[in-house]
Amino acid sequence: MKKRIALLAMIALLCAVCGAAAEKGGEAEILAVFFCPEAQIITEADHSKELADTVVFLYHDFTYIQYVDHDDRYEIYSGGTFEVDFDWNAPGWQYDSPHILTIHAQRFHTADHVLETADLTYDINLDRVADYCLYPNNIRPDLKLTAAFMQVNKQKLAKADGSEEYLPTIWFYYDDGSFEQYAIVGGQGVVLFSSGDYAVTDPGFTANSVLTIHRTMKYRDGTGLAGYDSTHDYVIGELDFIRIWPAE
């Protein structure tokens, strides 16, 4: 139900932000983020196929970028524009289904890590992917992103059997000084891996900024998300993360 609320909040924002994005100009802010494990079929040069983790960023100017985890690195799989084909101003629209997001892909991934010009249109039923909507926050849809970073195989998970695993992860930093970190854990899918509060020496999250992370919750193998208390300082440019927002 909470994810359902997040989905409805995301769609409701579309009407409100369209004019604001046009007035602002420049790089549009992130409207919504979907993080889906093993959801995108990748065709390799030898015509073999594999299922790849995918992250989709929707922006306030009705553009989108889709990334996939391909050969242990994030790369753009497709990009273009999107629209929704229902009237969010109609009373009771949120109780009807489906809610269709129409993607207009203007560039598309081919084999060997190459993007080519494309002209493709396809529909996504948002109700079927509501559980993968990480932003807006599923409990606090009023939170606004100040930064977003992601990377493959970056978060270490100490396993209960003594082994270690490195997980794909995405970090959201919010305007109230809190953060959420999500990761893909084998057998569990996308989990909230840690949360807490942060401080940064430059609110623009520039490469030389020092980021102070205070974790108050952290995921543990065999336990799940539990109370935690650690504080660490990092230089943002030394973390080897892909900076999604603010746009560089």
Salt bridges, closest charged atoms under 4 A:
GLU29 OE2 - LYS24 NZ 3.25
GLU29 OE2 - LYS144 NZ 3.69
GLU44 OE2 - HIS70 NE2 3.03
ASP71 OD2 - HIS70 NE2 3.81
ASP71 OD2 - HIS113 NE2 3.02
GLU75 OE2 - HIS70 ND1 2.93
GLU75 OE1 - ARG73 NE 3.13
GLU75 OE2 - HIS109 NE2 2.87
GLU75 OE1 - HIS113 ND1 2.51
GLU83 OE1 - HIS104 NE2 3.27
ASP127 OD1 - ARG4 NH1 2.57
ASP127 OD1 - HIS99 ND1 2.94
ASP142 OD1 - ARG140 NE 2.94
GLU164 OE2 - LYS156 NZ 3.69
GLU165 OE1 - LYS159 NZ 3.47
ASP197 OD2 - HIS214 ND1 3.02
ASP229 OD1 - HIS214 NE2 2.94
